[in-house]
Amino acid sequence: MRRSSTALAVRLLTGVVGAIGAMALLGSTAWWGTTFPGFFLMPNRVVPSAGLPGWAAAASGGPLFQHVLLAVDGVPITDAAAGYAQARHHQPGDPVAYTFGHGGALEQRTLPVRTFAPLEYLAIFGAYALTGLAYLLLAAVAGERWGTDAGARALTAFGWAGAVFSFTGMDLYGAGTAFRLHAAAETVLLAACVHLVLVWPQPLTARQPDLTRLPYGLAAAVVLVYQLVLFDPRGYSVLHDLCQGLMVVPTLVLAVRLALADDGTAAHPPALRRLLYATLLGFVAPGVILGTSGFTGGDLPVSMAAWFNFVFPLACIATLRAPALPVA
């Protein structure tokens, strides 16, 4: 009875995450063809580290990532909706004057209003949706082995966190109703990465059951602080950069473990080498992007990590169906 109740709870949580994704995807369609400033805004008026190379905000005077929008055309801005609305008073191509705050200084920029093109929508929101779906599938597949496999439990938690983080990213630059959930997912995703490295593809330590609780305990404390400072642009940026910067550590550890296990002998199944390649492309590369963005104060757009991040959860699904991998 207990096992069936646990399985039902795992499936229910996966379904809830899927519902979050469906609502976020539906809401993101409002971006298709809309007029926007040429950069995104979060509910706390911070310009997120997300965008495309062709946008003037990234080319004119350097990126605006982690800057705080203070005024548009000299009109003070109190939230993201007001910033977007003020910019939409202009026609596409019209220059608009913006005032930003960053590092205790004011910065003036004049940027043309843009139309959000279909290809731009696919490059950002389509990539987020694809990545979130891949993580959701990982959680669904791994969750079926929750009661019998510690590695599957770690993959399930990792899948949930990755899916929520990706899905809520589709809402983050618009209505922002899932802003608090996104910030929590960002922190829990880091904890889930550490959990995954400790137990998968093979346990790293015999004390794994106790050790795996530690990252989640630390994450809970950070989530609490994060929620308290979420609408304080400076406090938000500090915790955001910290979470992003630390992501590079577990990604590199996992890659090293897999590389050491793959000594090129016939004793190591081909699934291990495929997993290593997928880890480098879909886990390490995005982790390095997130880490670099965090350590540089958000100067690197993290949205491009979604272009290949989906490879890793799909490789994990394939590995769950393969023979057991050797101990690293």
C-alpha positions, 0 to 999 in steps of 0.5 A, spaced: 500 500 500 505 504 501 509 503 495 503 504 491 501 511 494 508 513 493 508 511 486 501 515 485 504 521 489 510 521 484 506 521 478 501 526 481 507 531 482 509 530 475 502 531 472 502 538 476 509 540 473 506 538 466 500 543 468 505 548 469 508 547 463 502 547 459 500 554 462 506 557 461 507 555 454 500 558 453 501 564 456 508 565 452 504 565 445 502 573 447 510 574 445 508 572 438 509 578 434 508 583 439 512 590 440 517 590 446 523 594 448 529 589 445 530 586 452 526 582 457 524 585 464 522 581 470 517 583 475 522 586 479 524 591 473 531 587 472 533 585 465 534 578 465 540 574 462 536 572 456 536 575 449 539 574 442 545 577 439 541 581 434 538 585 439 540 592 440 540 592 447 546 587 447 550 591 441 549 598 443 554 599 449 554 592 452 549 588 455 544 590 459 543 584 463 542 585 471 541 592 470 534 595 473 530 599 469 528 606 472 524 610 467 522 610 460 522 616 456 523 620 463 517 616 466 519 612 472 517 605 472 515 601 478 514 594 475 515 590 468 508 591 466 509 599 466 516 598 462 513 594 457 507 598 456 511 605 456 515 602 450 509 600 446 507 607 446 512 607 440 512 604 433 517 599 431 523 602 430 522 608 434 528 610 438 526 610 446 530 613 452 531 608 457 534 610 464 537 604 468 541 603 474 547 598 475 552 598 480 550 604 484 550 608 477 545 611 472 546 609 465 542 612 459 540 608 453 536 610 447 534 603 443 529 602 438 523 598 439 522 591 436 517 586 434 518 580 437 519 575 430 516 568 430 524 565 429 525 569 436 519 566 439 522 559 437 529 561 439 527 563 446 520 560 448 520 554 444 527 552 446 525 553 454 518 549 452 523 543 449 528 543 454 522 543 460 518 537 456 525 533 456 526 534 463 518 532 464 519 526 460 525 524 465 521 525 471 516 521 468 520 515 466 525 515 472 519 516 477 517 509 475 523 506 479 522 511 485 521 505 490 527 501 488 533 505 485 536 511 488 539 513 482 532 514 479 530 518 485 535 523 483 534 523 476 526 524 478 528 530 482 533 533 477 527 532 472 522 535 476 527 541 478 529 542 471 522 542 468 519 547 473 525 552 472 525 551 464 517 552 464 517 558 469 522 561 464 517 562 459 512 566 464 518 570 467 519 575 462 511 576 461 506 576 466 511 573 471 506 570 476 511 564 477 516 569 479 517 566 486 516 559 483 522 560 478 527 563 483 525 557 488 526 552 482 533 555 480 535 554 487 533 547 488 535 545 481 542 546 484 541 542 489 538 536 485 544 537 481 549 535 487 544 530 489 545 527 482 552 527 482 552 523 489 548 517 486 548 517 479 550 513 475 553 509 481 553 511 488 559 516 490 559 514 497 556 509 502 553 514 506 549 517 500 542 517 504 544 522 509 549 526 504 543 527 499 539 531 504 544 536 505 544 540 499 536 540 499 537 543 506 541 548 504 537 549 498 531 550 503 535 556 507 537 559 500 530 559 498 527 562 504 532 568 503 531 568 496 524 569 497 525 575 502 529 579 497 526 577 490 523 584 489 530 587 491 534 588 485 540 588 488 539 582 493 536 578 487 542 579 483 547 577 488 543 570 489 541 569 482 549 570 480 551 565 486 546 560 484 548 560 477 555 561 478 555 554 483 552 550 477 558 549 474 561 545 479 556 539 479 556 539 472 564 538 471 564 533 477 559 528 473 563 529 467 570 527 470 566 521 473 564 519 467 570 520 463 574 516 468 569 510 468 570 510 460 577 507 459 576 505 452 576 498 454 570 493 452 568 492 459 565 499 459 558 499 455 557 503 449 552 507 453 557 510 457 560 513 452 554 516 449 552 518 456 559 522 456 558 525 450 551 527 451 553 530 458 558 534 455 554 537 450 547 537 454 549 538 461 557 541 462 556 546 456 549 549 459 553 549 466 559 552 464 554 558 461 550 558 467 557 559 471 560 564 467 554 568 467 553 568 474 561 569 475 561 575 471 555 578 474 550 576 469 553 578 462 552 572 458 545 570 456 543 564 459 537 563 454 542 560 449 543 554 454 536 551 452 538 550 445 542 544 447 540 542 454 535 538 452 540 533 450 542 531 457 535 529 460 534 525 453 540 521 454 539 520 461 532 516 459 536 512 454 541 510 460 535 508 464 534 503 459 541 500 458 545 495 462 548 498 469 554 502 468 561 501 471 563 504 478 567 511 476 
